[in-house]
């Protein structure tokens, strides 16, 4: 449509009186046409609304009938159960949370709830986080009691299946249960005959009860991890016959007042042994080199081992025979000297020169100047830095002396593992996994350079990198390495530990959600 006022449209022009009359005459026909168009649109909209309503009705009818012939509904019950079981976490026990299986599966529909509740295998693994005490309040007491009831219900659904249970106990339970064995311990003790994999972190009172069990009580037990929170268990009054369980192949102990050499274990069955604390708490008495060798000589099937050693300064020299551990591939030794200033030479020969480990692949290091001395067979390299001195004892093994000062992991340390076109030969040429926990001084750029070099300069063997920074993120490396991530490389960089509330079901789990 043309207009004699086209040049004035969209401007600040103010028309004269006679121009106002002309504009009004010009708009008579367009306004009439506009009204006709609006009326047609309204009529068409009524038709569309009617069709939409009819479509929704037909669609509801169709979808309801299509649901009846859904392929999932036609699956046999055992297949549905296997799918549900595949939804469970594979690297840890399940938690009591509605955001992950198996609890989540029961919140989709009534059919899924029925199937999940009637599948005992879904409930045979459980992580129990005993609520921390935020203060003696009626609300806390009620929540604590509800958590106990949830635990009873969970394990009650597990039928007769062997159980995998991890318990993260609380040092300060509610006043209603103070001075008595934790209700959570009592619940899992009621299923003791089905214990298969058990990890308990609890008070000395609870451990006294656990250690009072006998091997006849635990016919299925294969893995046992015990860590003491506080107090001193009266282990002199119990037989520790629990440790004679016929199937126990993995043992981890961290509790005071215990004679390690006197443990009534079937040592020849062990493939994993940890006699050291994983967290702060009453320390397990350290072994002498002689006692450690005596223990290891009984465990020739060991694959992983972690020990704490402490020799006397004037201890007599050990015999010169060599103990070979043909299956051991991971060894972590913490050496506690008489004082933190005692000469290392007085400690090193006692133990490390007496063992031969041909299959070692995992190395745990604290001191960083050992990188150039590592053997080429190392595939997994872990830097654990709560302490500041370590000395190389033989290919792939490290020995740690605990002191109070933290040890830094700087860019220069990572350079020893970073190849370049000019220097392609580096330490650990077939390295597959690198873990550093924790570090403050390592830069994001040095980590990026390491990953790029390992994946491009030489034939790539790197599969996994896990770094825990005790600082904020300064540079995001993931866009730069996205191509490597797409090809299968796993990179985990954690900058801050997520806060976990007192009633979080993930307390005690290593990978809680953010």
Buried (B, 14 or more C-beta within 10 A) or exposed (E): EEEEEEEBEEEEEEEEEEBEEBBEEBEEEEEEEEEEEEEEEEEEEEEEEEEEEEEEEEEEEEEEEEEEEEEEEEEEEEEBBEEBBEBBBEEBBBBBBEEBBBBBBBEEEEEBEEBBBEBBBBBBBBBBBBBBBEEEEEEBBEBBBEBBEBBBEBBEBBEEBBBBBBBBBBEBBBEEBEEEBBBBBBBBBEBBBBBBBBBBBBBBBBBBBBBBBBBEBBEBBBBBBBBBBBBEBEBEEBBBBBBBBEBBBBBBBBBBBBEBEEBEBBBEBBBBBBBBBEEEBBBBBBBBBBBBBBBBEBBBBBBBBBBBBBBEEEEEEBEEEEBEBEBBBBBBBBBBBEEBEBEEEBBBBBBBBBBEBEEBBBBBBBBBEBBEEBBEBBBBBBBBBBBBBBBBBBBBBBBBBBBEEBBEBBBEBBBBBBBEEEEEEBBBBEBBBBBBBBBEBBBBEBBBBBBBBBBEBBEBBBBBBBBBBBBEEEEEBEEBBEEBEEEEBEBEBBEEEEEBEBBBBBBBBEEBEE
